[in-house]
């Protein structure tokens, strides 16, 4: 009974413990960050503005209702005339339809802009994630180096007390230990800053990060850069400007206004009423929309040229990123090969030789510093390669 009761208590304690939280990966960070309400609201606001402009473009002008009453005192008596008018301007040139089509293309350009901003948000989250991951690994390397120095510093103090080592070794190791402690403190502060920036971007409480800094090789292929949001946006803006130019040319056509009314006349000895129709035609004498048409043509030429230049720039940028990524990965792999830990480690061999009296403290510190610098250089190179891959995937839309 006692054993079974103890077992039940253990099970109850285990069941009441909160489940262990899984480490935060790059994919989960992106998912969490893109689900942030402020991010979604920002992206949706772009589309709402463009949709509002599309709904207002190409509308007919509102009809006008006019009421007038005229009273006259005539020699024959009093005369009262009342008139009702309903007037409407009729855009027979078809420019309103072209303006609606142009606003529709502007909406497509806004969608492409939102797609581009969505890519940029994902890239920003990925960059912050790997910055925080690299900061954590840097702290681990420096903490390991600090522990090594502390261990040997203690050993040196014991040897100095026995008279087996010079006081110089103790002083030299003390200075090196102070430098390592300072570097570790700075790295921990940087780690906290990077983590704070990451979770300020994606929301939630700080968690353990899980991932690899050195990226895999980029996928080979030739993705269609014409699907890049920047090119799609410029193409849509060019079509919108072209439609605006056509609408401006048609706006030079005369516009017609139609009026339908009812008129009544009352005098002392008789009254009369009847219908009234009015038709007016605008004379395009001073304003024939030449300026609007010229500005629209200029925008068309601007977007066409910008589209061609952007396509060339994106292709050159992709080629440069592919070359840079390959070089960075090769450099990082070379550094990783010389970072083998265990019995073959440079630092471990130097420490064993120092303990056996075969090396001095300067040679030991030099070996440890070389090993630390190699590890940190690998970390920086791997982080640079990851940043390059993020830029390349962002450009290709992966």
Secondary structure, 3 states (H helix, E strand, C coil): CHHHHHHHHHHHHHHHCCCCCCCECHHHHHHHHHCCHHHHHHHHHHHHHHHHHHHHCCCCCCCEEEEEEEEEEECCEEEEEEEEEEEEEECCCCHHHHHHHHHHHHHHHHHHHHHHHHHHHHHHHHHHHHHHHHHHHHHHHHHHHHHHHHHHHHHHHHHHHHCCCCHHHHHHHHHHHHHHHHHHHHHHHHHHHHHHHHHHHHCCCCCCECCCCCCCCCCCCCCCHHHCHHHHHHHHHHHHHHHHHHHHHHCCCCCEEEEEEEEEEEECCCEEEEEEEEEEECCCCCCCCHHHHHHHHHHHHHHHHHHHHHHHHHHHHHHHHHHHHHHHHHHHHHHHHCCCCCCCCHHHHHHHHHHCCCCCHHHHHHHHHHHHHHHHHHHHHHHHHHHHHHHHHHHHCC
